[in-house]
């Protein structure tokens, strides 16, 4: 693992850090378990700043087919199984490749120490459990998305609220009077 941090002369936002699974530091375009690297941003209500880039030297050494199978939950599976589990059972992916990918999770999760969340295109059940146990909220995106766009959205959510995991981090109290205001506005059909 190679981790680069920028000391910079500009003040670093202090609210929290968020990681993005990426191979180009421009967009979220990687599965968590097979990520070539992470771009880690420090965020506050006004801005986000890239503070660290983490790259994994062995990200391209997975067995053929392992990355795409590992990225897909198997709709026929029980809640704890993934497509890769079934591919291993069918002999499509060697067991050693599966163990190697699972072993890489520890390294990837350690690299995210201090992060509040990680954005990725897909994440397996095992990784979700481990991330949550470390206090890191995994966020799965449906499509490749520019990191800059997500950072702007996160800064707005820090300012305004409305995103549950951010509200928990900022300990924003629930709006108890919300329902009373809605009732006072009335209902029009």
Secondary structure, DSSP 8 states (H G I E B T S, - for coil): -EEEE---SS----SEEEEEE-SSSSEE-SBSTT-SEEEEEEE-SS-EEEEEEEE-TTTT-S-TTHHHHHTS--TTS-TT--HHHHHHHTTSS-HHHHHHHHHHHHHHHHHTTTEEEEEESB--HHHHHHHHHTT-EEEE-SS-EEHHHHHHHHHHHHHH---HHHHHHHT----TTHHHHHHHH----
